[in-house]
Amino acid sequence: MHNETMKTVTKKRMTAKDALAYLEAKGGVVSAEFVSQQEARLEALAIQLRILEGIKAARLENNLTQQKLSDLSGVPQPEISRFEAGDGNPTLETLAKLCHALGCSLSLTHV
């Protein structure tokens, strides 16, 4: 998949269904094999974006600037900015630092 197309999907925070429709419109017919290969990737991307949106919401609820969150967590401010913009892929360690500084936790729920 073309990198620019995936950036668009990421930035627009599309659901897997919307992303596949977008990709089909951009590149013509999307094969069942392609859909199968990309489904897990798109779902992982959606989960990552929900987590990062939650961290941003917690930061704003706590009336913290990105710089103050950086000071509290030890995560560089430019990194926080990238995450909030939907760019970057934070490690679990980084997410744990951010959550600790915000007084929240990460959890995994079976659906």
N, C-alpha and C positions, 0 to 999 in steps of 0.2 A: 504494500500500500504506500502511496506517495506520502512523504513526510509532511508536506504542507497541508494535505488533506486531513491527516490525523491531527495536526495542530488546530485546524478549524473545528474539527469535532470536539477536541478538548476545550478550546476557548469558549465554544458555544454551550458547553456542558450538556451535550445531547444525550438522550437515553440511547440504549443499544438499538432500539427499534428506529428512532429518528436518525441515528448515525448511519444505519444500514440503508435507509431510504435516501439519505443525502449522498452516500457513496455511490449508490446505484444511479442517481441523477447525474452525478459528476462523471462517472466512468462507464455508463451504460449498464448492461445486464451484470448482476452480481450472481455468481454461481453458488449453488448450495454448498459446495466444498469451501468456497471463500467465506460464506456466512458462518459455517461451522468453525473454521479456523479463527475467525475474528470475534466470535461471540464471547469467549472467555476474556479476551483482551479488552473488549469494550466494557464488559461487566467489571473487570478489575479497575479500569479507568473511572467508571462511575462511582465505585466504592471509594477510591482515592479522593475524588472530588468532593464527595459527601463528607469525608473526614476533614478535609482541609476547609470546607465551608463551615463545619462545626467549630473548628479551632478559631477561625476568623470571628464567628458569631460570639464565642466565649470571650475573645479578646475585646470585642466591642462592648459586650455586656459588662465587662469589668473596667470599662473606660480606660483601656490601655492603648498606648500608641504601639506601633511596631517596634520602635526603639526601646520602649519600656519593657515589652515582652522579651526582646532580645537580651536586655540587661538581666531580667529575672531568670531566663532560661539558659543563657549561654549560647543560643542559636543566633548567628549573625543576622542583623536586620535585613540585608539584601536577600538572604535566603528566605526569610519569612515573607517578604514582599513577593518573591517568585512563587512561593507556595500558594499564597492568596490569589495570585493571578492565574493559577492553574498550571503553572510551569514547574518543572522539577519533580522529583520523586523522593520525598523524605524517607529516611530509614526509620525503623521502629524505634531506635534509640533517640532520634531527633523528635519523633512524635511524642515519645515518653517525656522528654525534657519540656516540650511545649505544654503538654497536658499537666505535668507537675506544677509548672509555673502558673497555670490557669486554675489550678485546683479541680481538675477534672480527670477522668480516666478513660482509657481505651478498653473496649470490650468486644467480644466476638459472640454473635448470636446466631444460632442455627435456625434457618428458616425452612 
